[in-house]
């Protein structure tokens, strides 16, 4: 997936850069002062990558992640501020950001349907279950990608506190029946790519953000957009999709 590729490229670049700087310092080409400047400011690279990842989540249906991009930018910014003594935070202090989990849990209780676990268990970060023929997935933070070759479309209900969704139905096996898909979340983006020959219906709402389904758009605050293909009512093979976000963009394209 794109996140794994980005991590691999970033790690490779950092290892190469660290090796080059150490060699240049050891043979006297760069001074200790320059090394200190590099050591203090190299996390700026992470800030740039995080911000690009954040922006790409709004512009590119196949790339970026709002959650992980913003987290990387925030984390790297704290490291830079720590390097300059503005606050006490180092590269190894990433675990000090664990209270963000409490924020996600709090947002879950505020904006997600209030339900108690029947067995009285504690809150889980991720919940996967099957209810009848429908697969359920609840997560507080994370990105979800459905773009593997020949992945199977099944009835699905998903909720995420902070997270992005990407569905590429052009690569999917879509059964000859009506397949319902429901996506809900507090903050995130939903991107879907539809093949030309599939019938579908989209019922999308977003409290804050933009909705675009093919050539139809809805902008502003508290909006709803309903779209269905002309052959939806008669089609045997079709998708019925419900999308609801508090904050985020929804975009459906066709190829």
C-alpha angles and dihedrals in degrees: 000000000000095000092054091049091050093051091049093049092045093049092047092050093049092050092049093046092048091050093049094049093049092050092048091049094047093053092045100247093124125036129237089252092058090047090054091051091051092046091052098044107035092095086069084080088061090049091054092047091047092050091047090051089049094050093044090057088067099039106035122052091203102044147049135035125233093205102044095036093055092043092052092049093048093046094048091046090055090050091053092048089049091051089057094046095247089126138355105264130123137185091263094052095084090117089064086074091066091108086075085078089062089052091053091048091049091051088050092057092044100048108019124078108278108241132157124221106251092224094048095245122158126260114289124211092218128019124189121181144148121234109186105309094336123099115217127202126178121180134164096215135004147089125262123206126186103182107112118129112272096357113172120245112224134170104283140186118186137173129183130178093209119002149106129243128207122183122182104189091175087076095043136099104233114194123226097260141072106286116195120209124184123188122183132170148146103233126008148076132271120206123180131179115201129196118236096245100052123098116220146163124213124198105181133174132178125177091203122013142043132297123201124175110179104301096345120093138184120192137179131036129338098001136166130197125188120189134167132175117249092248096048098103095051098037121109093193106055146132125231108196130186117189126184127173131169093205124007148065129281120201130176119186133179131214 
